[in-house]
């Protein structure tokens, strides 16, 4: 049976071969398990908070500059109420479109301020982790998030210009940011435990983190509505202080030679695999990596754009409604991944599961793009509950039909493609939204859906090839059996004549 692994950074599950291929006794744990789970859990909760309140704060700040106070809107939690905007907004459509466009541009600019230094710093910090120890390197991105949260707190407290936030994002990026922290945590887990032990730990951690992040969003919505943006940022600050103290005082480094990541240099292994593999494997690997890249681009740009869209007419959401929406999105996605991986993986196989995830997300994107009421937007979370299945299904395709020694290389390639998608996705789609919102907010969401339709057609091509290959093998097998039977019949008849 396959082992189900929840990767908290993928928002999903991956399937690795049975535990018969791995020998737990190869890497004995002399000093007991080294628990990095508290760091991952705390960071994941903080990251989910940061992603939402950053978008909400920017929309609120720009709206205030234009005369609309979003935090003073009437709180109405009736999903069937269609006149939420009455009394909540007095802006013309022109000014409303301008607020949305400016918000998208600011999110784009802040993403660039983090992206550019992170592209340079993350590989260097990851390399330091391999040279000087993962523990020492892991302090760097956590300190980066700590200093960034201090800068955000200062900006919010003093009602500073949005330009001040570039300092926060640059500090976050120059210390590696999300890519470095993700890579180092994965390296630590790979070195710390065997594959089977890591699988069980990540299953529990992934489910708890996703459900915890969802429930946290409900509280954050009420928190912002009642007390403003300072308390959530204090929460993030406290979480980062906890991480730094925990890593420095309690987290031990993995001994040399323990685990399998020290055996080869990851960059050399990835380069060698891509260059010297056979042509068919190269083509298949690059196509799947492209699918992962595009999927992560959309997945990590989606929530911020929904928040910008929903805070404007005709929806006029408050922070509370936004919190409920993000909570529903995370919880439905987590449950959809659990049940989908349980019931779809065996009968549909990986390509079929990917199609289910794609069309689930396409339906969700279309509902958000054309929905004119809150109930439709919330329904989109249910329709799109299987979208987190895409990443684990594609990861499973990557590790199929390769040697066990190459699985770590494939894992690194998949992580690289997903990380690049996480970084570039918000940049591309925020830019598209900023330029097209004055015509229609649906353009960006429909463009995302069209991108997934193209991915679906690529997968259909592979499904047709796989079907023909299986059919050809069945015909060849049947022909061989018929030939053998004819030879046996002929031999019996010749014996009868004698």
Secondary structure, 3 states (H helix, E strand, C coil): CCEEEEECCCCEEEEECCHHHCCHHHHCCCCCCCCCHHHHHHHHHHHHHHHHHHHHHHHHHHHHHCCCCHHHCCCCCCCCCCCCCCCCCCCCHHHHHHHHHHHHHHHHHHHHHHHHHHHHHHHHHHHHHHHHCHHHHHHHHHHHHHHHHHHHHHHHHCCCCHHHHHHHHHHHHHCCHHHHHHHHHHHHHHHHCCHHHHHHHHHHHHHHHHHHHHHHHHHHHHHHHHHCCHHHHHHHHHHHHHHHHHHHHCCCCCCCCCCCCCCCCHHHHHHHHHHHCCHHHHHHHHHHHHHHHHHHHHHHHHHHHHHHHHCCCCCCCCHHHHHHHHHHHHHHHHHHHHHHHHHCHHHHHHHHHHHHHHHHHHHHHHHHHHCCCHHHHHHHHHHCCCCCHHHHHHHHHHHCCCCHHHHHHHHHHHHHHHHHHHHHHHHHHHHHHHHHCCCCCHHHHHHHHHHHHHHHHHHHHHHHHHHHHHHHHHHHHHHHHHHHHHHHHHHHHHHHHC
